[in-house]
Amino acid sequence: MNRNLMTVVTVSSLIIVSSMANASADPTYAVLDANGNVTNIIVCGSACASGEFGGNKVVLQVAADPVTGENRGGFWQGPGTTTYDSNSGTFTMVDKGEVTNSSVETATDSTITSSTTIYGGKTTTFKYEDTIGSKLETRQGFDYGYLENTNASISVKKEYIEDEIAKIQSESMTLVNRMTQVEITEAARAENKILIVENIMSVVRLLNSWIKIIKQEVK
């Protein structure tokens, strides 16, 4: 049976590199509140060297371009999305945007459409040191993942002909936390989602990095 796989992906960008006016050798600073939440990002040179600007605490976030000396923007997606840990010097940014993936598999007797939606929760952690030089372009030092309580929905629809009659079979599930492939399969079986179980590999591919990987301890 020949199958053609086509995947359509709509992804909200996790990292927003803000467009800022060029400033010779001026890096980007993050403005912090008392709890370590980033409330803004600014281009600032010697005026921020003391760690304070306009009565607010500021910390280096993105280094200037090492060749041109121009500012290279910063990372922030609005209030409540980014925090800074002063002990480790680490920024943590959470993307609230949804990620929707779908694929269509066709055969001589049926068409199967698998769809997934991940409802935000993708995270990035990085340090100022990770933005120095070419590290910013290669994202060297940037760690990506999902919050454990990031939920998702999955669905599979099968359109086929049986006894010369067009039929449609459809199943869907809501996953309230990140899960492993085994856990998703077990949950689908428990809910008697036969179509989803039969196409679990397509669903897993669409969930991509949301899937929880259990690392085995090596003794």
C-alpha positions in Angstrom: 0.0 0.0 0.0 1.6 3.3 -1.1 1.4 6.2 1.3 2.3 9.8 0.8 2.9 11.9 3.8 2.4 15.6 3.8 3.0 17.7 6.9 1.7 21.2 7.5 3.2 23.0 10.4 2.0 26.3 12.0 4.4 27.4 14.7 4.4 30.5 16.8 7.9 31.8 17.1 9.4 31.1 20.5 12.0 33.8 20.3 11.3 37.4 19.4 14.4 39.4 18.5 13.2 42.9 19.0 14.0 45.5 16.3 16.0 48.2 17.9 17.9 51.3 16.8 21.5 50.8 16.0 23.8 51.8 18.9 27.5 51.4 18.6 28.7 48.6 20.9 25.6 49.0 23.1 24.2 45.7 24.4 20.6 45.0 25.3 19.7 45.1 29.0 16.7 43.5 30.6 14.7 45.6 33.1 13.6 43.7 36.2 11.1 44.1 38.9 11.7 43.1 42.6 10.7 39.5 41.8 13.0 38.9 38.9 10.4 39.3 36.2 11.5 41.0 33.0 9.3 44.1 32.4 11.1 45.5 29.4 14.3 45.3 27.4 16.3 48.4 26.5 19.4 49.4 24.6 21.8 50.9 27.1 25.5 51.6 27.4 27.4 53.2 30.2 24.1 54.6 31.7 23.3 51.0 32.8 26.7 49.9 33.9 25.8 50.4 37.5 23.1 47.8 37.3 20.3 50.4 37.7 18.5 52.6 35.2 15.5 54.9 36.0 15.1 53.4 39.4 14.9 49.9 38.1 17.4 47.0 38.3 18.9 46.1 34.9 21.0 43.2 33.8 22.9 42.4 30.6 20.8 40.2 28.2 22.2 40.3 24.6 25.7 41.3 23.6 26.3 43.8 20.7 27.6 42.5 17.4 31.3 41.7 17.8 32.1 42.8 14.3 29.9 45.9 13.6 29.3 46.9 17.2 25.6 47.2 16.4 22.9 46.3 18.9 21.3 42.9 18.1 17.9 43.2 19.9 16.7 41.2 22.9 14.4 38.5 24.1 11.0 39.2 25.6 7.4 38.3 24.7 5.6 40.7 27.0 4.6 40.7 30.7 4.6 37.4 32.5 6.7 35.6 29.9 10.3 36.0 31.1 12.2 35.8 34.4 15.8 36.2 35.5 17.6 34.2 38.2 20.3 36.3 39.7 22.0 33.4 41.3 22.7 31.5 38.1 22.4 34.5 35.7 19.8 32.6 33.7 16.9 33.9 31.7 13.8 31.7 31.3 11.2 32.6 28.7 7.9 30.9 28.1 6.1 31.0 24.8 2.3 31.3 25.3 1.6 30.7 21.6 -0.1 27.5 20.3 1.6 25.1 18.0 -0.6 23.2 15.5 0.7 20.3 13.3 -1.2 18.1 10.9 -0.5 15.4 8.3 -2.4 13.6 5.7 -1.7 10.0 4.6 -3.5 8.7 1.5 -3.9 5.2 0.2 -6.0 3.5 -2.4 -9.0 3.0 -0.1 -8.7 5.7 2.6 -7.4 9.1 3.6 -6.2 9.6 7.2 -5.7 13.0 8.7 -3.9 13.4 12.0 -3.8 16.7 13.9 -2.2 18.0 17.1 -2.3 21.2 19.0 0.1 22.1 21.8 -1.2 25.0 24.0 1.8 27.1 24.7 4.3 26.2 27.4 7.5 26.0 25.3 10.5 27.3 27.3 13.9 28.7 26.5 16.7 29.2 29.0 19.9 31.1 28.3 22.6 33.3 29.8 24.1 36.6 28.6 27.3 34.6 27.9 25.3 32.6 25.4 24.8 35.7 23.2 28.4 36.7 22.9 29.9 36.5 19.4 28.4 34.0 17.0 26.7 32.1 19.9 23.6 34.2 19.3 23.2 33.1 15.7 23.9 29.4 16.4 21.8 29.4 19.7 24.7 27.7 21.4 23.9 27.5 25.1 20.2 28.0 24.6 18.1 25.1 26.1 14.6 24.4 24.9 11.8 22.3 26.4 8.2 22.3 27.6 6.6 22.9 31.0 5.4 19.6 32.5 1.8 21.0 32.7 1.6 21.9 29.0 -1.5 20.3 27.6 -2.2 19.2 24.1 -5.0 17.8 21.9 -4.8 15.1 19.3 -7.2 13.9 16.7 -7.3 11.3 13.9 -9.9 11.2 11.1 -10.3 8.4 8.6 -12.3 8.9 5.3 -12.9 5.7 3.4 -15.3 3.8 1.1 -17.0 0.7 2.4 -19.6 -1.2 0.4 -19.6 1.7 -2.1 -20.6 4.1 0.7 -18.5 7.0 1.8 -17.8 6.9 5.6 -15.9 9.0 8.1 -14.4 7.8 11.4 -13.0 10.3 13.8 -11.5 10.3 17.3 -10.0 12.9 19.5 -8.3 13.2 23.0 -7.1 15.9 25.3 -3.8 15.4 27.1 -3.6 17.6 30.2 0.2 17.1 30.8 3.2 16.1 28.9 3.4 12.4 28.4 5.6 9.7 27.0 4.7 7.8 23.8 3.8 4.8 26.0 1.6 6.9 28.3 -0.3 8.3 25.3 -0.8 4.9 23.8 -2.1 3.5 27.2 -4.4 6.5 27.6 -5.8 6.0 24.1 -6.4 2.3 24.8 -8.1 3.1 28.1 -10.5 5.4 26.3 -11.0 2.8 23.5 -9.5 5.2 20.8 -8.7 2.5 18.3 -8.1 4.8 15.4 -5.7 6.9 17.4 -3.8 3.8 18.6 -3.5 2.5 15.0 -2.0 5.9 14.0 -0.1 6.6 17.2 3.3 7.0 15.4 1.9 9.8 13.2 0.5 11.6 16.3 3.8 11.2 18.1 5.7 12.7 15.2 3.4 15.7 15.2 3.7 16.3 18.9 7.5 16.3 18.3 9.5 17.8 21.2 6.4 17.9 23.5 6.8 14.2 24.0 8.2 13.5 27.4 11.4 11.5 27.2 12.2 9.3 30.2 16.0 9.1 30.7 17.2 5.8 31.9 19.7 5.9 34.7 22.9 4.3 33.7 24.6 2.3 36.5 
